C-alpha cells in the first residue's frame, strides 16, 4: 500500500501517523489547505508540519497554495456550510488528484481525527472521490485518540493552533467569549 495522508496540521497528524505506523503503514504527508487564514496562521501550520515530518522521518509533500481570494469567493454565499460545500471537498479532491498523478493507491486524511470536524461529511466525500478516482480510501475513525494525540503534540513542542483554520472559524471561536464578556461587563 502506498498511502497519501492529507494533513491539515501537525498536531492532528500525530495520532494518525502513530496509528498507521502501528499497523505497518508508512504514510506520506500531503499539505494542501487553501482554507487556512490569515497568512501567518497558514505559514505557521505549514512550517510546523514540515518540522514534524522531519522529526518523525516522514516524507512530506507541500502543495503550497494559499488561496484566500478563491476561498472567500467560494464561501461568502453560504458561510454556515463552508466546510461541507468548499473546505472539505476542495482539499480532498486535490488529495485524490495528486495521488492519481503520482502513483499512490490509497489515501486518507487527518480531518478524520478532529472531534471538531463533521466526520460523516468527510467520510462521504472521501468515499465518493474514491469511486470517482479509482483510488482506495483508508477509513479510520482517528477521533478515539484525540486527547492522546494532543498530549503527544504538546510534548513534541508542536505549534498548537486555536481554531480550525479559516477566518470564520477563528471568529466563531472568539465570539462566544466576546458575548460572555459583554454580558459580564454590561457592554452593548
C-alpha positions as CSV (number, residue, x, y, z in Angstrom):
1,X,0.0,0.0,0.0
2,X,1.3,3.4,-0.9
3,X,-0.7,5.8,1.3
4,X,-1.0,9.6,0.8
5,X,-2.3,11.2,4.0
6,X,-3.8,14.6,3.7
7,X,-2.6,16.6,6.8
8,X,-4.4,19.7,7.9
9,X,-1.7,20.4,10.6
10,X,1.0,18.6,12.6
11,X,-1.0,18.2,15.9
12,X,-3.8,16.4,14.0
13,X,-1.2,14.2,12.3
14,X,0.5,12.8,15.4
15,X,-2.1,10.2,16.4
16,X,-2.9,9.3,12.8
17,X,0.7,8.7,11.9
18,X,1.3,6.7,15.1
19,X,-1.8,4.5,14.5
20,X,-0.9,3.9,10.8
21,X,2.7,3.0,11.7
22,X,1.5,0.6,14.4
23,X,-0.4,-1.1,11.6
24,X,2.7,-1.3,9.4
25,X,1.6,1.5,7.1
26,X,4.1,4.3,6.3
27,X,2.2,7.3,5.2
28,X,3.4,10.2,3.1
29,X,2.0,13.5,4.4
30,X,0.3,15.8,1.9
31,X,-0.3,19.5,2.7
32,X,-2.9,21.3,0.7
33,X,-5.0,23.7,2.8
34,X,-6.1,26.9,1.0
35,X,-8.8,27.4,3.6
36,X,-6.4,28.4,6.4
37,X,-6.2,32.1,7.1
38,X,-4.7,34.6,7.7
39,X,-1.4,34.0,6.0
40,X,0.7,33.9,9.2
41,X,-1.5,31.1,10.5
42,X,-1.2,29.3,7.2
43,X,2.6,29.6,7.3
44,X,2.9,28.6,11.0
45,X,0.9,25.4,10.4
46,X,2.7,24.6,7.2
47,X,6.1,25.1,8.8
48,X,5.2,23.0,11.8
49,X,4.1,20.2,9.6
50,X,7.4,20.2,7.8
51,X,9.2,20.2,11.2
52,X,7.1,17.3,12.5
53,X,7.7,15.3,9.3
54,X,11.4,15.8,9.7
55,X,11.3,14.8,13.4
56,X,9.4,11.6,12.5
57,X,11.3,10.8,9.3
58,X,8.2,11.2,7.2
59,X,8.0,12.2,3.6
60,X,6.0,15.4,3.4
61,X,4.7,16.9,0.1
62,X,3.7,20.6,0.2
63,X,1.2,21.8,-2.4
64,X,1.6,25.4,-1.4
65,X,-1.4,27.3,-2.5
66,X,-2.7,30.0,0.0
67,X,-5.9,30.7,-1.9
68,X,-7.5,33.5,0.1
69,X,-9.4,35.1,-2.8
70,X,-10.7,31.8,-4.1
71,X,-11.7,30.7,-0.6
72,X,-13.6,33.9,0.0
73,X,-15.4,33.9,-3.3
74,X,-16.5,30.3,-2.8
75,X,-17.8,30.5,0.8
76,X,-19.3,34.0,1.0
77,X,-22.7,32.9,-0.2
78,X,-23.1,30.3,2.4
79,X,-20.9,30.7,5.4
80,X,-22.7,28.1,7.6
81,X,-22.0,25.3,5.0
82,X,-18.5,26.4,4.0
83,X,-16.8,23.3,5.4
84,X,-19.1,20.7,3.7
85,X,-19.5,22.7,0.4
86,X,-16.0,24.0,-0.1
87,X,-13.3,23.4,2.5
88,X,-13.5,19.6,2.7
89,X,-14.2,18.9,-1.0
90,X,-11.5,21.2,-2.4
91,X,-8.8,19.8,-0.2
92,X,-9.8,16.2,-0.6
93,X,-10.3,16.4,-4.3
94,X,-6.7,17.8,-4.6
95,X,-5.5,14.9,-2.4
96,X,-7.1,12.3,-4.8
97,X,-5.7,14.2,-7.9
98,X,-2.2,14.2,-6.5
99,X,-2.5,10.6,-5.5
100,X,-3.7,9.6,-9.0
101,X,-0.9,11.6,-10.8
102,X,1.9,10.4,-8.5
103,X,1.3,6.6,-8.1
104,X,-0.5,6.4,-4.8
105,X,-3.1,3.7,-4.5
106,X,-4.6,4.7,-1.2
107,X,-5.5,8.0,0.6
108,X,-6.7,9.1,4.0
109,X,-6.9,12.4,5.9
110,X,-6.1,13.8,9.4
111,X,-9.5,15.5,9.1
112,X,-10.9,12.2,10.4
113,X,-9.0,12.8,13.7
114,X,-10.6,16.1,14.9
115,X,-13.6,16.0,17.2
116,X,-14.4,19.4,15.8
117,X,-14.9,18.4,12.1
118,X,-18.0,16.9,10.5
119,X,-16.8,13.3,10.4
120,X,-19.7,11.9,8.4
121,X,-19.4,14.5,5.7
122,X,-15.7,14.0,5.4
123,X,-16.1,10.2,5.2
124,X,-18.9,10.5,2.5
125,X,-16.8,12.9,0.4
126,X,-13.8,10.6,0.5
127,X,-15.9,7.5,-0.3
128,X,-17.4,9.4,-3.4
129,X,-14.0,10.6,-4.5
130,X,-12.6,7.0,-4.1
131,X,-15.2,5.7,-6.5
132,X,-14.6,8.6,-9.0
133,X,-10.8,8.3,-9.0
134,X,-10.5,4.5,-8.5
135,X,-8.2,5.1,-5.5
136,X,-8.7,3.3,-2.2
137,X,-9.9,5.3,0.8
138,X,-8.4,4.0,4.0
139,X,-11.0,4.8,6.6
140,X,-10.1,5.1,10.2
141,X,-12.0,6.9,13.0
142,X,-9.0,8.6,14.5
143,X,-11.1,10.6,16.9
144,X,-10.7,7.9,19.6
145,X,-7.1,9.1,20.1
146,X,-7.9,12.9,20.0
147,X,-6.7,13.7,23.6
148,X,-3.7,11.3,23.3
149,X,-2.6,12.9,20.1
150,X,-3.0,16.4,21.5
151,X,-0.9,15.5,24.6
152,X,1.8,14.0,22.4
153,X,1.8,17.0,20.1
154,X,2.4,19.3,23.1
155,X,5.2,17.0,24.4
156,X,6.8,17.3,20.9
157,X,6.6,21.1,21.2
158,X,4.4,21.5,18.1
159,X,2.5,24.7,17.3
160,X,-1.0,24.2,18.7
161,X,-3.5,26.3,16.8
162,X,-6.5,27.8,18.5
163,X,-9.1,27.3,15.7
164,X,-10.0,25.1,12.8
165,X,-8.3,27.1,10.1
166,X,-10.4,29.7,8.2
167,X,-11.0,33.2,9.4
168,X,-14.7,32.4,10.1
169,X,-13.8,29.5,12.4
170,X,-11.5,31.9,14.2
171,X,-14.4,34.3,14.6
172,X,-16.7,31.5,15.8
173,X,-14.1,30.6,18.5
174,X,-13.9,34.1,19.9
175,X,-17.5,35.2,19.5
176,X,-18.7,33.1,22.4
177,X,-16.0,34.6,24.6
178,X,-16.9,38.1,23.4
179,X,-20.6,37.5,24.2
180,X,-19.8,36.3,27.7
181,X,-17.5,39.3,28.3
182,X,-20.3,41.7,27.0
183,X,-22.8,40.2,29.4
184,X,-20.3,40.1,32.3
185,X,-19.3,43.8,31.9
186,X,-22.6,45.1,30.6
187,X,-21.1,46.1,27.2
188,X,-23.6,46.7,24.3
